[in-house]
């Protein structure tokens, strides 16, 4: 299946096989329907929860498996190989979970992580606003202190799992005079008075995932739910969360590219032109070879960065950015070439490959556009050699 034999543990190999089986049996038969209806995959999410796939990355003392980021990347890649939208719904729960895991108080971890690990409750990460996307420090949602509570006001948009998640990590301004140091995080539960949901977005791709608007109107949140137990951790929590989550986006991109590559290779055997299968044409062979090589290079980079995180390396921001940058560019190129190999049929919705191209595009955009990733990598490089 892969060009490279990666040194995975037996547990990781079993995880890959489990995820592949679930993807083939529980996701692929419904992939087109979910995409067309733009329907959140509730039953599939329940299946993933029952299979303990939400317990990855969460320590055992909080109900998790105690595994690392590599395991999450493997799971995300395999689900994405079949459906990038379902994979987004799955992986976005980890995006909302990471701030609690990395910066939450012991009480917050004990309260929320077990339900997240069991799949009982989904999470979402609420950062993006109309004027705060790539610029994470530009959030306008506010949280003012009143006694033992904070009162949240503002609007978040483009929030993955918005409306379907039960737990939201919300980034808001507690002191605008302090800049990024005046940004805090809050854990807000669905159903809290004043917390409502607005527009559900209609998207080009990953349509099985919900992308919605969150509205905070005088939302009263206990001081016990401020992330880390104190003000000012919101911005650093966001940056450190992205260091952990961007390899997951890269793994999603690898999975989407792998799925498109497999479809295109199979089709090249079946499609006959000029009396023979198009797989016999050197032009097609070279396209497939380039596609396979780039997918493998992206996978190798993703696994290397995930391994860095699991080994406890602290300065992984640039490496995570590079993995997300490269893998998403590969995904867009490979899926576009897959459509080209299908020819006119690739453009038609009767065939699955056009969906892979639509799903691939978002990996170049969310959790920081690729232009932002280039800036992160470049600034890190300049800093190292500025002597």
Secondary structure, DSSP 8 states (H G I E B T S, - for coil): --SS-----HHHHHHHHHHHHHIIIIIGGGHHHHHHHT---HHHHHHHHHTTTTSTTS-GGGTS----HHHHHHHHHHHHTT-HHHHHHHHHHHHHHHHHHHH--HHHHHHHHHHHHTTSS-EEEE--BTTBSS-GGG---EEEEETTEEEEEEEEEEEETTTT-SEEEEEEES-GGGGGGGEEEEEEETT-TTEEEEEE---SS-TTS-EEEEEEEEEEEEGGGBGGGSTT-HHHHHHHHHHHHHHHHHHHHHHHHHHHHHHHHHHHHH-EETTEEGGGSHHHHHHHHHHHHHHHHHHHHHHHHHHHHHTT-S--HHHHHHHHHHHHHHHHHHHHHHHHHHGGGGGSTTSTHHHHHHHHHGGGTTTS-HHHHHHHHHHHHHHHH--
